[in-house]
Amino acid sequence: MKSFVYLITDEVGIHARPAGELVKIAKQFKSKITVSANGKKAEATKLMALMGLGVRQGMQVQVDIEGEDDEAAFKILQDFFEENLN
């Protein structure tokens, strides 16, 4: 299992566009990918669940990746957060 914590600096947080992109990326992997924030968890393959987390600027999210391709998913997801939610 791999995980990382990321501080959201994007001024509108995890909104529709990056959430949709995150879902597309998460669906490429066999690993289960979970995003946690505000005491809630959402599977990264479910757009409405991600949006329901209500992640705003200045909040931290934890991304947990568990499965056979967790190493590959870890690197790609870290890059995604840095490029799209910064």
C-alpha positions as CSV (number, residue, x, y, z in Angstrom):
1,M,0.0,0.0,0.0
2,K,1.2,3.5,-0.9
3,S,-0.2,6.8,0.3
4,F,0.6,10.5,0.2
5,V,-0.9,13.7,1.7
6,Y,-1.3,16.7,-0.5
7,L,-2.2,20.3,0.4
8,I,-4.7,21.7,-2.1
9,T,-3.5,25.2,-3.3
10,D,-5.8,25.5,-6.3
11,E,-8.1,28.5,-5.5
12,V,-11.3,26.5,-6.2
13,G,-10.2,23.1,-4.7
14,I,-11.2,19.8,-6.3
15,H,-13.8,21.0,-8.8
16,A,-15.4,19.3,-11.7
17,R,-12.6,19.4,-14.3
18,P,-9.8,18.0,-12.1
19,A,-12.1,15.5,-10.4
20,G,-13.1,14.2,-13.9
21,E,-9.5,13.9,-14.9
22,L,-8.7,12.1,-11.6
23,V,-11.5,9.6,-12.2
24,K,-10.1,8.9,-15.7
25,I,-6.6,8.3,-14.3
26,A,-7.8,6.2,-11.4
27,K,-9.8,3.9,-13.8
28,Q,-6.5,3.0,-15.6
29,F,-5.3,1.1,-12.6
30,K,-6.3,-2.2,-10.9
31,S,-5.4,-0.8,-7.5
32,K,-8.1,0.6,-5.2
33,I,-7.5,4.4,-4.9
34,T,-9.2,6.3,-2.1
35,V,-9.2,10.0,-1.4
36,S,-9.9,11.2,2.1
37,A,-10.6,14.7,3.4
38,N,-12.9,16.3,6.0
39,G,-13.3,13.0,7.7
40,K,-14.9,11.5,4.6
41,K,-13.5,9.0,2.0
42,A,-14.3,8.6,-1.7
43,E,-13.2,6.1,-4.3
44,A,-11.2,7.9,-6.9
45,T,-13.2,6.2,-9.7
46,K,-16.5,7.9,-8.6
47,L,-16.9,11.5,-9.7
48,M,-19.9,12.4,-7.5
49,A,-18.2,10.9,-4.4
50,L,-15.0,13.0,-5.1
51,M,-17.1,16.1,-5.5
52,G,-19.0,15.3,-2.4
53,L,-15.8,15.6,-0.3
54,G,-16.1,19.3,-0.6
55,V,-12.3,19.9,-0.9
56,R,-11.4,23.6,-1.0
57,Q,-8.2,25.6,-1.1
58,G,-6.0,25.1,1.9
59,M,-7.3,21.6,2.8
60,Q,-5.3,18.5,2.9
61,V,-6.3,15.3,1.2
62,Q,-4.8,11.8,1.7
63,V,-4.6,9.5,-1.2
64,D,-4.3,5.8,-0.5
65,I,-3.4,3.3,-3.2
66,E,-3.6,-0.5,-2.6
67,G,-3.1,-3.2,-5.2
68,E,-0.8,-4.8,-7.6
69,D,0.0,-1.6,-9.6
70,D,0.2,0.7,-6.6
71,E,3.8,1.9,-7.4
72,A,2.8,3.1,-10.9
73,A,-0.4,4.7,-9.7
74,F,1.4,6.4,-6.8
75,K,3.8,8.3,-9.1
76,I,1.2,9.2,-11.7
77,L,-1.3,10.4,-9.0
78,Q,1.3,12.5,-7.2
79,D,2.2,14.2,-10.5
80,F,-1.5,14.8,-11.3
81,F,-2.1,16.5,-7.9
82,E,1.0,18.7,-8.4
83,E,0.2,19.7,-11.9
84,N,-3.6,20.2,-11.6
85,L,-4.4,21.2,-8.0
86,N,-1.5,23.6,-7.4
